[in-house]
Amino acid sequence: MNVLPLTPAIFYILLSLSTKNRHGYDIMKTVALDSANKIKLGPGTLYGAIKRLLENKLIAEVKTSHRRRKYYRLTQKGRDIFTQELIRYKEAVELAKKKKLFIPLYA
């Protein structure tokens, strides 16, 4: 998996895990909230993404006493990749501002 640039779904999953450990349904709700409902993950999409993130060691399962819920956390690799993506976004926004691309399209 070529990790950068991140897809919007992966970006928002990593964003949700950047603040605390979460289980699947909590990730799903947080992604919808953080994206203002622009990213809605169904269970198949979410758990497919989680599987790939686990395989690439961007996230890890957290050992808990919950038998029915699996919790996930960002790994250091995941945090590093997420930070690189945030830096890329910041640089793109700074460039757009420098080129005055944030002017109203219609006034």
MODELLER restraints for C-alpha pairs under 7 A, 6 or more apart:
rsr = mdl.restraints
at = mdl.atoms
rsr.add(forms.Gaussian(group=physical.xy_distance, feature=features.Distance(at['CA:5:A'], at['CA:85:A']), mean=6.78, stdev=0.5))
rsr.add(forms.Gaussian(group=physical.xy_distance, feature=features.Distance(at['CA:9:A'], at['CA:39:A']), mean=6.62, stdev=0.5))
rsr.add(forms.Gaussian(group=physical.xy_distance, feature=features.Distance(at['CA:10:A'], at['CA:49:A']), mean=6.97, stdev=0.5))
rsr.add(forms.Gaussian(group=physical.xy_distance, feature=features.Distance(at['CA:12:A'], at['CA:31:A']), mean=5.52, stdev=0.5))
rsr.add(forms.Gaussian(group=physical.xy_distance, feature=features.Distance(at['CA:13:A'], at['CA:27:A']), mean=6.49, stdev=0.5))
rsr.add(forms.Gaussian(group=physical.xy_distance, feature=features.Distance(at['CA:13:A'], at['CA:31:A']), mean=6.33, stdev=0.5))
rsr.add(forms.Gaussian(group=physical.xy_distance, feature=features.Distance(at['CA:14:A'], at['CA:82:A']), mean=6.67, stdev=0.5))
rsr.add(forms.Gaussian(group=physical.xy_distance, feature=features.Distance(at['CA:16:A'], at['CA:27:A']), mean=6.14, stdev=0.5))
rsr.add(forms.Gaussian(group=physical.xy_distance, feature=features.Distance(at['CA:16:A'], at['CA:30:A']), mean=6.08, stdev=0.5))
rsr.add(forms.Gaussian(group=physical.xy_distance, feature=features.Distance(at['CA:16:A'], at['CA:31:A']), mean=6.43, stdev=0.5))
rsr.add(forms.Gaussian(group=physical.xy_distance, feature=features.Distance(at['CA:17:A'], at['CA:73:A']), mean=5.84, stdev=0.5))
rsr.add(forms.Gaussian(group=physical.xy_distance, feature=features.Distance(at['CA:17:A'], at['CA:74:A']), mean=5.90, stdev=0.5))
rsr.add(forms.Gaussian(group=physical.xy_distance, feature=features.Distance(at['CA:18:A'], at['CA:74:A']), mean=6.48, stdev=0.5))
rsr.add(forms.Gaussian(group=physical.xy_distance, feature=features.Distance(at['CA:21:A'], at['CA:71:A']), mean=6.25, stdev=0.5))
rsr.add(forms.Gaussian(group=physical.xy_distance, feature=features.Distance(at['CA:21:A'], at['CA:72:A']), mean=5.46, stdev=0.5))
rsr.add(forms.Gaussian(group=physical.xy_distance, feature=features.Distance(at['CA:21:A'], at['CA:73:A']), mean=4.78, stdev=0.5))
rsr.add(forms.Gaussian(group=physical.xy_distance, feature=features.Distance(at['CA:22:A'], at['CA:71:A']), mean=5.13, stdev=0.5))
rsr.add(forms.Gaussian(group=physical.xy_distance, feature=features.Distance(at['CA:22:A'], at['CA:72:A']), mean=5.52, stdev=0.5))
rsr.add(forms.Gaussian(group=physical.xy_distance, feature=features.Distance(at['CA:22:A'], at['CA:73:A']), mean=6.94, stdev=0.5))
rsr.add(forms.Gaussian(group=physical.xy_distance, feature=features.Distance(at['CA:23:A'], at['CA:69:A']), mean=6.26, stdev=0.5))
rsr.add(forms.Gaussian(group=physical.xy_distance, feature=features.Distance(at['CA:23:A'], at['CA:70:A']), mean=5.51, stdev=0.5))
rsr.add(forms.Gaussian(group=physical.xy_distance, feature=features.Distance(at['CA:23:A'], at['CA:71:A']), mean=4.22, stdev=0.5))
rsr.add(forms.Gaussian(group=physical.xy_distance, feature=features.Distance(at['CA:23:A'], at['CA:72:A']), mean=6.14, stdev=0.5))
rsr.add(forms.Gaussian(group=physical.xy_distance, feature=features.Distance(at['CA:28:A'], at['CA:41:A']), mean=5.95, stdev=0.5))
rsr.add(forms.Gaussian(group=physical.xy_distance, feature=features.Distance(at['CA:31:A'], at['CA:39:A']), mean=6.61, stdev=0.5))
rsr.add(forms.Gaussian(group=physical.xy_distance, feature=features.Distance(at['CA:32:A'], at['CA:38:A']), mean=6.80, stdev=0.5))
rsr.add(forms.Gaussian(group=physical.xy_distance, feature=features.Distance(at['CA:32:A'], at['CA:39:A']), mean=5.62, stdev=0.5))
rsr.add(forms.Gaussian(group=physical.xy_distance, feature=features.Distance(at['CA:32:A'], at['CA:40:A']), mean=5.43, stdev=0.5))
rsr.add(forms.Gaussian(group=physical.xy_distance, feature=features.Distance(at['CA:53:A'], at['CA:59:A']), mean=5.71, stdev=0.5))
rsr.add(forms.Gaussian(group=physical.xy_distance, feature=features.Distance(at['CA:54:A'], at['CA:60:A']), mean=5.86, stdev=0.5))
rsr.add(forms.Gaussian(group=physical.xy_distance, feature=features.Distance(at['CA:57:A'], at['CA:75:A']), mean=6.85, stdev=0.5))
rsr.add(forms.Gaussian(group=physical.xy_distance, feature=features.Distance(at['CA:57:A'], at['CA:77:A']), mean=6.91, stdev=0.5))
rsr.add(forms.Gaussian(group=physical.xy_distance, feature=features.Distance(at['CA:58:A'], at['CA:74:A']), mean=6.15, stdev=0.5))
rsr.add(forms.Gaussian(group=physical.xy_distance, feature=features.Distance(at['CA:58:A'], at['CA:75:A']), mean=5.43, stdev=0.5))
rsr.add(forms.Gaussian(group=physical.xy_distance, feature=features.Distance(at['CA:58:A'], at['CA:77:A']), mean=5.49, stdev=0.5))
rsr.add(forms.Gaussian(group=physical.xy_distance, feature=features.Distance(at['CA:58:A'], at['CA:78:A']), mean=3.78, stdev=0.5))
rsr.add(forms.Gaussian(group=physical.xy_distance, feature=features.Distance(at['CA:59:A'], at['CA:72:A']), mean=6.47, stdev=0.5))
rsr.add(forms.Gaussian(group=physical.xy_distance, feature=features.Distance(at['CA:59:A'], at['CA:73:A']), mean=5.44, stdev=0.5))
rsr.add(forms.Gaussian(group=physical.xy_distance, feature=features.Distance(at['CA:59:A'], at['CA:74:A']), mean=4.42, stdev=0.5))
rsr.add(forms.Gaussian(group=physical.xy_distance, feature=features.Distance(at['CA:59:A'], at['CA:75:A']), mean=5.01, stdev=0.5))
rsr.add(forms.Gaussian(group=physical.xy_distance, feature=features.Distance(at['CA:59:A'], at['CA:78:A']), mean=6.07, stdev=0.5))
rsr.add(forms.Gaussian(group=physical.xy_distance, feature=features.Distance(at['CA:60:A'], at['CA:72:A']), mean=5.55, stdev=0.5))
rsr.add(forms.Gaussian(group=physical.xy_distance, feature=features.Distance(at['CA:60:A'], at['CA:73:A']), mean=5.49, stdev=0.5))
rsr.add(forms.Gaussian(group=physical.xy_distance, feature=features.Distance(at['CA:60:A'], at['CA:74:A']), mean=6.45, stdev=0.5))
rsr.add(forms.Gaussian(group=physical.xy_distance, feature=features.Distance(at['CA:60:A'], at['CA:75:A']), mean=6.27, stdev=0.5))
rsr.add(forms.Gaussian(group=physical.xy_distance, feature=features.Distance(at['CA:61:A'], at['CA:70:A']), mean=6.81, stdev=0.5))
rsr.add(forms.Gaussian(group=physical.xy_distance, feature=features.Distance(at['CA:61:A'], at['CA:71:A']), mean=5.77, stdev=0.5))
rsr.add(forms.Gaussian(group=physical.xy_distance, feature=features.Distance(at['CA:61:A'], at['CA:72:A']), mean=4.49, stdev=0.5))
rsr.add(forms.Gaussian(group=physical.xy_distance, feature=features.Distance(at['CA:61:A'], at['CA:73:A']), mean=6.43, stdev=0.5))
rsr.add(forms.Gaussian(group=physical.xy_distance, feature=features.Distance(at['CA:62:A'], at['CA:71:A']), mean=5.27, stdev=0.5))
rsr.add(forms.Gaussian(group=physical.xy_distance, feature=features.Distance(at['CA:62:A'], at['CA:72:A']), mean=5.36, stdev=0.5))
rsr.add(forms.Gaussian(group=physical.xy_distance, feature=features.Distance(at['CA:62:A'], at['CA:73:A']), mean=6.51, stdev=0.5))
rsr.add(forms.Gaussian(group=physical.xy_distance, feature=features.Distance(at['CA:96:A'], at['CA:102:A']), mean=6.84, stdev=0.5))
